[in-house]
Amino acid sequence: MGIELIEIHGVGENTVKKLRRQGIWDTYDLVSYLPKKYQNFTLATFDELRHNEIITVIGKINGPIQTVKRKAVLTTTFIEVDGESIKLLIYGREYLSKTLNQGDTVLVQGKFNLFLREINVNFISTQKEQPEIKPIYGLEGVLDSQISKIISNIFEEGKDQIFETLPKELIHKYHLLDRKEAYYKMHFPASNEDLKKSLERFKREEAFLHQLSYMFTLNPKSTREPIQYKIDDVRWYIDGLPYQLTFNQQETVNEIYKDYKKQESMYRLIQGDVGSGKTIVAFIAALGMISAGYQVAMMAPTEILARQHYENFIKLFQDIDSTLLTSSIKDKKAVQDSIKSGKPKMIFGTHALGMEGTEFNKLGLVIIDEQHKFGVELRDSLVNKSMTGDLIYLTATPIPRSLSLTFFGDLDVSSIKMRPTFQKATKTVFMKERDFEKVIDILKETQKRVEQSFIVVPSILESKDKDSIESIYSKLSPFYSQDDFYVIHGKLSNDEIDMIMKRFIDNPKGILLSTTIIEVGIDVKNATTMLIIGAEHFGLSQLHQLRGRIGRGSKAGTCYLVSDKSDSERLNFFEQTLDGFTLSEYDLKLRGAGLFSGILQSGQVKFKYLDFASDLKILTEMKADAKYYLKHLEKYPYLKKRILNIVI
């Protein structure tokens, strides 16, 4: 808590009321309210000026000052900078024609046009002493200069109430400013270096305290005896696969089996790029646990996906007793009784696996596919049934490393990037909206080849700025047999979606119109055509997941991006990039961490200082430091008190 603002010199009742309306109640609130941006007046020489950049120069007016009135008031003149003449364009400030004089020295900021040698001015001043960097606070009803004066008085009077939050060892290790100095320099920076050092201090503080409090809330890994798997049995199954594992798949399998040898439960996330074969890696992980005498449960978010996993498993490993449990199967009680008896060793299912009434005989490994589709309680209910506590999460969405470090605590992460050699790369093609009639021909050609197609739109109902299920269905349905044309979207029940999907999968020339609910998990080997209508409305990671629904068998796929903005940098980049990990990093820079919030399932995807796209080094280093201090928390009671307050 800080000191009442009314006690600070120069602060009246009216100012106090205005600040309180904006959540600022005391001196600490005001000092910790940092500028929203800075008007940076760092000077440049003429040789340093770059085309279309915002620049700041000082020069002498060396030409006539002229003002014309057309649609807007425009004042023009010339200044001399380092012996070079530059034209100034100043819009909307008619008074300048009376206050500026030839021969005046002025400080000017604006966008510079190298070819026309002119500056479109957004700031001009005849003051001889202008601060290099001016803070902009954006507080309603209170001038920036007034805020700066009040904060200056707070520091001068020693009423800032700023106390240190980091251990002195960390401050020394990273050569950080102390907290009070960092706040002061954020408000009164003498240079860009001041801002850089102050910002690094707050970024490291934010990363460290977040990691510390997050790790504090995690359940520690449970101890267990090493899993006594039979490696010869596992190798026999691997040798019998109809294809060779990729290098990434082999690496991940080795990581899992090293986990089995440890005296603590496995806690691992496998993120696989689309079509990379993360599911077969999960199957091989299951083989080891089964060979040690345990059952394995694999939970999927939909019945279609659970059945798909079940059918793929029994094709590869026919001699392993397996079963499928979902809420809609007819013999549910008989399947549950069988699972309880221990007869099936590999159990696939939906949320029914975690519900009351489903008991296991000797459950070891739990595999959860697309873990973000399940609530925490449901996931925990299944994991708690495991005797060993071993857990694997699968996700088809590559997660940028900075987010993985921040939001998955001590979860070990394996990444599978390489696609199996039998799969051919999917081609990506742009189509403009006015060429939409080609869609009809593309779909008919796909049907002639007896192959399946997807059409994805951004919304269900028709709207002015987005294509929809409604609008596209009305355009396309007259051209195709209703027996071949299927529609699914989020307003249908799960049972309806599963029924329609099954009919589509069984139809070798089916066409499926849907929203992004087919984004992950659908594995239709015969699907070769993907049309994404209104592609500009989707993130790069979403587009990549959709593109990954085709070309999953031996036939090549083509993904068509139908968009008015086919020349945009973002979509051009997507066309040229097949690596989902690269696309996820690019999406992070363009659209922020919120895009991944569904996968992270954490409310803390927004930080005040940290930038996920550029602060990976800081996040990595502070995570390691947080691990150390968590182990020695009793030596730092003020840290323990702080993270308890954060957690509570």
N, C-alpha and C positions, 0 to 999 in steps of 0.2 A: 504494500500500500504506500502511496505517495502522500504528499502534503497538499492541503486544500489550495487550489489555484488562486483564490482570493487573497492569500497571504503573500503572493508574489508581486513585486513592484511592477506597476504598469498594467495590472489586470483588474478591470472593473466588473461590476455585477452583470452588465450587458454581455460582455465577452464570455464570462463564466456560463451564462445561460446558453449562448450559441454553441459553446464547446460541449456542454453536457448533452445537448440535443443530438450530438454526433458521437456520443459514447466516451467522451474524454472528461473524467471526473477529478483527476488529481495530477500532480506534477509527473509522476511516473507514467501515467497514461499518455501525457503530452510528449514527453521525451522519447517514449518508445513508439510514438506514432511517426513513422519515418516518411520522408517525402515520397509522393507517388512517382515523381520523375524529377529530372534536373534539366534546367536550361544550361547547356554546357557552352561556355564561352572560351574554351581553349583555342588560342589563336593559331592560324595556319599562314604560312608564307604562300606566295603566288605559286611557286613550284609544287607545293603540296596539295593544291586544289585538284579535286577529282570530279569528273562529270556526274551530274545528278545526285551529288552528295550534299548534305547540310554542312555548311562551312561557316567559320567566323573569321573575319578579317578586320583590320584597322586601316583606314586610308583617308586621304584628304580629298574633299570634293573639288574636282577640277573642271567642272562643266556647268552649264546653266541648269537651273531647277525649273522643270516645266510640269504643269498639271493640266490634264485634260479630263473632261467629263463625257463619258459615253454611257455604256451600261453600268460602269463603275468608275469611281474616281481613280485615276492613275497618275502618279507622280514619278517622273524619271529624272535621273541625273547621272553623273559619272564620278567615280573615285579612282585615285591612283594608289595602287598597292605594289610595292617593290618595283616601281618604275613602269608598271603595266596599268593600262586604263581598263576599268570594268564598268559596264552599264548597270544601274540599279533600277529595278521595277518595283514600285511601292504602291500597293492597291489599298484604297479605302481610307487613307489618312490625309485628308485634304489640308489639315492644319500644318503639315510639314512644309508646305510651300512658303509658309510665313516664318517658320522657326529655323529652317536650314539656310545656310548661306555658303556661297562659293568660298573655298579656303578653309571651311570647318573640318576638323578631324573627327571622324565618326567611327563607331564600332558597329559593324553590320553582320547579321546572321541570316542565312537563307539558303535555298537550293541553287547550286551553281551549274550553269550551262557552259561547258567548256568550248563548244563550237561557236556559240553566239557571244561568248564572253560577257555574260550577264548574270546577275543574281536576282532571283525572285525573293524579295526581302520579307522576312517575318518578324525581324527585330532590328531597330536602328536607334542609336543613342549618341548624343554629343558629350556625355559625361566622360571625363578623362580617366576616372578610376572606376572601372566596372568589374565586379567579381567574375572570376573565370567560370565558376559553376554556381548557378542560382537554384536553390531548392524550390520545387513547386509542391505545395501541400494539398491544394484542392479542398480546403475546409470551407463550407458554405458560410458566408457572412463575415469571414475573418481573413484579412489580407495576408499574403505570404510574408511580407515584411514584418507584420505585427507578430505572427507566429515565431519568426526567427528572433525577434527582440525578446519575447517572453521566455523562449527556451534559453537564450543567452543569459537572461537574468536568473533563471533557475540554476544554471551551472555556477554563475558568479556568487549566488547566495548559498551554494552548497545544499540545495534542497531537491536534488535530482532523485535521491533514494535508489540509486542503481548499485546493485550488489553483484559480486562475481558468482557465476554458475558453473564454471568449468574448473576441474582440478588444476592446480598450478603446474603440475607436470605436463599436462596437455598443452597449456599455454606456451610453456618453454619448448616443448617438442616441435610445435609447428610455428614458432615465432609469431604468435598471435598478439594483437592488441588486447589490453584488458577491456572489460565490458564497457566501463564508463568512457574510456577514450574512444572506443569504437562508435558509441552513440554520438559523442560530441562531433567526431569527424564526419558522420553521416549527415549531420545538420549543418556543419560548417566546414566543408571540404576545401582545402587549399589547392588541391590538385586531383587529377583522376587517380593517382596512386593512393591518395587518402581513401577515396571511395572503394577502390579495389581491396585494400587491406581490411577496411571495416566490414565490407561485404563478406570476405572470406571468414572473418571472425564469426559472423552470425550464421553463415552456412554450416560451418563446422559445429557450432553450438547446437543448431537445429538437428543436424544429422546425428550427433552423438546422443542427445537427449531422447530423440525419437527411437533410435535403435535400442537404447538402454531400457526405456519403458516398454517397448514392444517385446523385447526378449524376456523381460521380467514377467510378462503375462503368459508366455508359452509354457505348456506342460513339458517338463523334462522328458527326454527319451527314457523308456522303461528298460531296465536291465533284463537280460535273458541269457540263456546258454547259447553258444553258437549253433546255427542250424546245421544239422548233420545230413546234408544233402548227398546224393549218390551221383558223383560227377560223371561216371561212365554211362549211367542211364540217360543223363541229360545230353551228353555228347551223341549218344546213339540217336536220340530224337532229332537233334540239330542236323546230323549227317543225313537224315531221311527227308529233310525239307526239299521241296521241288526247286529251290533257288538258293543262291549264296547270300549270306547276310552282308550288308554293306559295312564299311569300316566303322561308321558311327554306331550302327546297331551292335557290332561286336564290342566296341568300347563300352557302351551302356550296359550290355549283358555282364561284362567283366566287373563294372562298378557295383552292380546289384549283388553278384556273388561274393565280392569282397565285403559288402554289407552283411551278408549272411554269416560271415566268419567272425564278425565282431560280437562283443558281449553286450550289445545294446540293440534295440529294435531299429529297423530300417525306416527312414522317413524321407522319401525321395519323390521329386517331381520329374517326370519325363515329358519334355516338350518336343514335339516332333513337327517338323514342317509338313505341309500338306503332302500326302502320298509317300511319306518317308518310311513308313512301316513301324511306327511305335507300338502298334497292337501286337505284332509278332514278338517284340521284345518283352512285352508284358506276359505273353503266353510262355515264353522261355523262363521268365522269372517264376511263373507258377509251377513249371516242371520241377524245379529244384525243391520247392516247398513240398510238393506232392511226394517227391522221392524220399523226403524225410518223414513221411507219415502223416502230414497235415492236410486239411482241406484248404481250398483257395476260393474266395468269393470275389467276383468282378461285377461291380454295379455300374449300370449305364443309365442315362437320363430318360431314354424312351424305350418302349418295347421293341420297336423296329431295330434299334441299335443293339439292344441286349440279345435279340434273336440272331442278328447278324454276327455278333461275336461268337455266340454259341455254335452256329452252323459252321463258321470258319474253323473253330477249334476242333470240332468232331471230324471234319474233313482231314485235318492234319494229324490228329492224335486219336485214332479210332478206338484204341485199346484202353484209353483212360475214361473211366466212368464219369459222365458229365450230365448236368441237368440244367433246366431253365425254370426260373420262378418269377412270375409277374403277377400283378393283381388280377389280371383278366383270364388267366388260364383256367380251364375247367376243373382239372384235378389238383387244385392248389393244395388241399389238405394232404393228399397222398404224397405230393412232392415235398412238402414240409416234413412229413414223417420220415421220408427217405433221407433227407438232409440230416435230420437229427440222429438217424441210425448210423451215419458215417459212410454209407455206401457210395454216394457220389463224391468224388474228390475235387471236381471242378464245378463250381456253381455260378451260373450267370443269372442276372436278374436286374430288376429296376429297384425302386424305393422299397419294394416288398421285402428285400433282403434285410433291411434295417428295422422293419416294423416288429411289433410284438407278435409272438406266435411263430416266428422263424428262429429256430434254435439250431446250433451247429454241434457236431460231435467233437471235432478237434480243429477249430479254425485257426489257421496260421496267417497267411498273407491276405490282405485286403487290397484290391485294385479298384480305384474309383476313376471312371472315365468322365472327362469334362466336369471336374469337381465343382466348378462355379455354378453348375446347374442345380446343385443340391444345397439345401439349408445346412447350417453348421450342426444342428441337433441331429438331423438324419444321418449325416456322415459319421458323427461321433457314436451314434447308437450302433452302427455296424462295426466300427473300429473297436469299440469296447467289447465286442463279442470274440475278438481275436485273443488267443492264448499267448501269442508272441509279441503282439503290438506292431508287427511289420506292415508298412503301408506304402503303396505307390499311387501317386496321382498322375493322370494322363491329361495333357491338354494339347489341342491342335493349333493353338494360337501362340506363336513365338512371342515371348515376353522380353522386352529390352532388359539388358543386364542391370541397369540402374534400378528398375522397378523390382526385379527379382531379388536384388540385394536388400531392398528396403522393406518389402512386404512379405517375404517368405522366411524371415528369421533364420533358423538353423536348418531349414529344409535343403537337402542336397539336390542340386539341379543337374540333370543330364539333358543334352541337346542332340537331337537327331536331325541333321540337315540334308544328308544325301538321299536321293530317291533311288529305289531299286533299278537295276540296269534294264529290266524288261519293260519299264515304263518309258514312253516317249514324251519329250517336253511338249507342253501345251502351247499352242500358238495364240497370241492375243492380237485382235484386230479392232480398229476403231470404225464406228459407223455413225454418221450424223443423223439427227432426228429426221431430217427431210428424206433420208434414204430408207425410212422405216418399212416400206413395202418389200424391201429385200428380205426382211425377216421371214415373211411367208415362204419365199423360195428356199431359204436356208433350212427351215424346218422340214419342208417337203423333201429336200434332198437327203436330209438325215434319215427320214423315214424310209426312203428308197433303199438306203444302205442297211436298213433294219437296225438302226441305232437309236438311242434315247437322247432326249433333249431337256434342258432346264431353261426356264425363263424366270428371271428374278426382277421384282419391282420394289421401289422404296416404301410403298404404302398400300393399305387395303382399299380405302375409299378414295374416290376421285377428288382431286384438288387442282387449283390453278397452276401451281408450280411443280407438281410431282405426278409422274405416271403412277397408276395404281392397278391393283387386281381388277377392279371394276372396268377401267378404261381399256386396258390391254385385252381383257377377256372379250369385250364387245368387238374389238378390232379383229381378233384372231379366230374366235370360235367358229364363225361361219365357214372357215376354210378347211376344217379338219373334222374327222369323225369324232363324235362325242365319246366313243369307246376308247379313243386314243388320247383324249385331252383331259387332264386332271388339274384340279386347283386345290391348294392348301394355304392356310394362313392362320395367324394366331388367335382368331376368334372362334375357330373350330375346337371341339373338345379333343383331348389326347386320343381317345378311342377312334374318333372320326379321322384324325390325321393318320394314325397307324393303319387304319383300314384302306384309306386312299393311297398311302405310300406303298402298301403291299401290292395293290392292284397295278400301280405304276411300275414297280420293280419287276413284276411278272410279265409286263407287256414290252417286248423287245423293240417296239417302235413308238413307245409312249412319249408324250410331251407333258411336262409338269410346270405349271405356272404357280409361283409362290412368292412369299416375302422371304426375308433372310432366315427363316426358321430352318432352312436346309443348309445353313452356313457351315455346320460341322457335323461329323458323324455319319453322313449318308455315303455309303460305299456301293455305287452301282457301276459294275465293271464295264457295262455296255454303253454307258452314257458318254457321248463324245462332243456334244454341243452345249454351250452355255451362253445365253443372251442376258446381259445385265442392262436393263432399261433404266435410263436416268443415272448412269454410273457416277456422275458428279456428286450424288448425294451420299455415297458410301466412302468410308475410310479405306486406306490402302490395305490394311490388314483384313478388313471385311471382304474387299474385292479379291484378295489372295485366297481366302478361305473358299469363296464361291468358285473361283477358278479351279480350286483343288477338287471340286466335286466331279470333274470330268477327266478323262484320260487316265483312269486308275487301273485299267486293264492293259492289254497289249496294243489297243488301238489308240492312235493319236487323237488329241482333243483340240478344239478351237473355241476360244472364249471371245465373244463379241461385246465390246463396250459401246452401247448406244447412248450418245450424249451430245448435247448442244456445245459442250466445252471440250471437244476432242483435241483442241490444240493447247490445253492447259499443261503447265509444267508437271503437275502432280500425276495426271493420267499418262503423259508421255513417259515419265519415269517408271510408272507401273508396267507399261507395255514392254519396256526393255529389261525389267528386273523380275526374275523368277524366284529369287531367294527371299523367303518369308521373314527371315531374321533381319535382313537389310531393310525390308519394307516396314517392319515394326519400329525400327529405330527412326526411320524417316517420318512415320506417322506420329511418333512421340514429339518430334521437333515441330511438325506442322499443326497438330491438333491437341497436344498435351496428354498428360497421364490419365485424364478422365475417360479417354477412349477405352482404357483397359480396366476400368473400375469393376466391371462385371466379373472379370477373371480374378482380380485381386481380392474382391470382397472385403475391402477395408474402406472405412469412411475417410481415410487420411490420404487421398490422392492429391491434395493441394498443400503445398508448403509456402511459407511466406518468403523464404530466401532461396531455397534450393531449386535448381533447374535440372530435371531428370535427364534432359538431353545433353548437358555439358558437364555435369558434376559427378560423373561416375568415380573418378579418382577420390574425391572427398568422401563419397558414400562408402567406398571400399575401405578406406583407411579408418574412418570413424566406426565402421562396423567391428573391425578388429579391436579397436580401443574399447568399444562398448562391451565386447565379450570379456575382456580382461577386467574391467571395473565391475562387471556384474558378479564375477567370481570373488571380488574383494570388497563387496558393497558395505560390509560391516565397518570397514576402515573409513568410509565416507558417509557419515550419517546424514549430511545435508543433501547428498545425491539421492539416498534412499527416500528421504522425506519428500523430495521434489518429484521423483517418479511415482511415488504412491499417490501424490496429489493429481498427477497427470492421469494415472490409471483410473483413480476413483472418479 
